[in-house]
């Protein structure tokens, strides 16, 4: 069974294709700074990627991650009020690695070294509106479903208008 994850920036959607059939189609939130590959840009990188690592498979819904480690905290609105400036990475992490040298791999454009993930976020975060620090944010229930359907090495395409649009 071949899987492909496609992130459409214009539509703020993520689709999971399994054997050329849409198995999942959900709203996401990409970077509020738009698309781009440069280190420090807080933009969502375009192009061909793969899931390099999957983190949090045993974590409960709303588990908080910092530096790819489960902090032991469970997200709540009270926790958000206590730490209003935190970048909330919750539940599961699919850490991406670029596959295109000079575009999203190696040097100042390396997706993996930029710590770009597909991850869960607080339920009150709006989907369908760019709002992340470069990552692709999803509802926790959606990221759990995606996490259980893919494996490391699953291909990911991030495009401004859909599949292979460059």
N, C-alpha and C positions, 0 to 999 in steps of 0.2 A: 504494500500500500504506500503510494507516494503522496506526501503532503507538501503543500506550498502555502505560506502565509503571504498575503498581499495587503499592504497598508496604502490606502488611497488618501493622500493629504487633503486634496480639495474637498472630498466628501466626508473626511474625518471618519472613515470606516476601516475596519480590519475584516478580511475574509480569509477563511481557511478552506483551501481546496484539497480534497482528498480524491485521488484518481480522477481529476478534472471535474469533480462535482463540488459545488459550494456546500460545505459541511457546517459552516459558521459564518455569520455576517453580523457584526456588531459595531456600535458607535465607539469611538476612541477619542482621545485628546492628544494631539501631537504638540510640538513646541510652540509656545507663544511667540518666539523669535523667528518662526518660519522654518524653511529648509536650508540646510547648509552643512558642510562637512568639517569645517575648521575647528580645531581644539579651542575651547573657551567660548565658542559662539552661542552655546545653549540652543542650537538649532537641531532639528531632526535630520539625520543623514539620509541621502537618497541612494538608490541603487540596489545591487545584489548583496545580500547578507546571508548569514546562517546563524542558527541558534548554537552558540558556542558552549554555553553552560546553562543548566536549569537548577535554580536554587529555591528551596522552601517547600519541597514536596510533602513534608510532614507537618508543615506549619498550619495553625488554625486560621480561619478567615479573620482578617484584620490584624494579623501579626505584623509588627513593625520591623522593617529592616533598615539598617544603617551600615554602610560599607559592605553590603552583601551579607551581613550577619543578622540573625534574628536577635533583636534586643531583649526579648522576653516581654515586651510591652504589647498590649492589645489596644489598637486605635479606638478612640472615642472622641466625641466633640469636646469633652472636658480636657483631654490630653492635647487636642489641637489648640484650645484656648491657652493652655499652659506653655505651649511651644509654637507660637503663631508663624514663625519663619521657617519651620522645618519643611523639607521636601518629603512628602509622605509616600514612601514605597512600601506597599502592603502585600501580604498574602503569598505571592509567587513572583519570581523573577526569571525571565528568559533573557539572558545576556547575549547580545548580538556581536558578531564579528563580521567586518566587511570582507568582501571577496574580490574587490576591484582595486588592485594596487594603484596608488596615486589618486584615486577617487574617494575611497572609504576604507582603505587598508594601508597601513604603514605611515610613518612620518606624522605630519601635522593634521592628517585627515583620518586617523585610525579610529574606527567606530568602537572597537573593544577597549582601547586605551582611554576613550572618552566616557566609558561606562554607560553606554546606551543600552537600555533595557526595554522590554515589554513587561509591564508590571501592573499590579493592582493599585487602587487608590481609594480614598474615602468615598463613601456612597454619596455624600453631598457635593462632590466635585462634579461639575457639569461635563457631560460628554458631548461630542460634536462641535466643540469649540477649542481651538488651540490654546493650551494652558500649561504645558509642561516645561521642564528645563532642558528638553532635548529628547527625552524618552517618549515612548508610546504608552499612555495610561489607559487602563481598562477598568470596568467594573470588576469587583472581586469574583463574583460568580462566573463572569466571562473568562477571566484569566485562569481560574481553576479548570474550567472546561478545556481551554486551549492547552494548558500545561499537560493535562491528561491525554491529549490527542497527538502530541508531537514528541520528538526525541531530539537529543543533541544532533546537530547536522542538518536539521530541517531547514530548507531554504526559505528565505524571507526577502520579498521585494518591497521596497518603499519607493513609491512614485508620487509625483504631484497630481497626476490625474488617473491613476490606476495602473494596470498591469503593463509593465515594460514600456513606459511612456518616455522615459528620460526627459 
